[in-house]
Amino acid sequence: MRRHPGEFILSLSLSLSSSTKHIMLKDILDTRLSHPLYRPVGPSVVLVVILALTCLRSDPKSRPTMQHVSQELFVPRPALPESFHDISIQQLVNQEIYVVDQN
């Protein structure tokens, strides 16, 4: 993100406040990096953000184990169902893009 994510994380912990609902994934990525528009990288970025968000859940029992996170990183993912620029943080919190296995 190129800045400390504290305020962003706090807003997520407030159950997706109205200000967080319209934040787009592309807007929180480090601006020094080129956006992952091409297919091989976009799905990986989305997956890593989803996993990071699941690790931030307030209930420790609903967070994935590190073994689970590691396993998820090796599961092949299909192409993104929509343009990378159209993906919102709310979609990732709700896992509307990729469903991360909870087992």
N, C-alpha and C positions, 0 to 999 in steps of 0.2 A: 504493500500500500504506500510505501515511502513516507509514512507517518505513523505514529503510534496508534494502534487500533482501539485504544481504550474507550473513547467516546462512541465509536461504532459498536463495539461489543456491549457497552452499557445500553445503548438503544435497542440492541437485539434482546438483551435480557429483560427489557420492559415489554415483552410479548409483541414485538413488531409494532412499535408506535407508528402513528400516522406518518411521521417523517421518514421512517425506514421502509414503508411499504412500496415506495416508488424509486428506491435506489437500485440502479442497474449495476450488474456485475462489472461491466466495462468501466464504470465510474469509480470503483474502489481499487482497481488494479494500479500498480505502480506505473506512472506515466512515462518513466524512463524506458520501459520495455515496450516493444511493439505488441499490439493486440494479437492474441492467438486466433487469427481469422481462418487459417487453413485447418483442414479436418483433423490431422493427427494430434494437434496440440489442444484445440478447443475443448474436446471432451475430457481430456486429462485435467485441465484447469478447472472445469466445472466439477469434476469428481473430487478434486482436492479441496475445493471450497465447501462442497457439501459435507465432506468428512470433517473439516475443521469446524463447521457449524454444529455438527452433531456432537463434537467433543466439547462444545460450549453449553450444552443443555444444562439447565439448573438442577435437574434430578440426576444424581450420579448413576443411578441404576439404568437410566435411559441413554447413557453415553456408551459408545463402543469401546471395547478393549483394544489395546494396541495390536493384539493378534488379529482382531477383526479388521482394523484399519489396514494392516499389512496385507491381509487376504484381499480386501476390496481393491487395493492398488493393482493387483494382478489379474482382475477379472476384465476380460475384453468388453469394451463398451461400444454400442452402435454410434453412428453419427448423431450429432445433435438434432433434435426434432425441430429446432428453429434457429434463426440466426443468432450468433454469439452476442451481437449487440442488442438483442431483444430480450435477453435473460435477466430477470430481476432477482434480487436477493430473496424476496418473498417466495419465489418459485423454488429457490434452492433450499430455503428453510423447510418448506413444505414438501420437498423432494418431488416436485412436479416434473423435473427433467430426467433424473435417474433415480430409481429407487435403490437405496443402499440397504442391503440385506441386514436384518436386525438379529440374526442368529449368531 
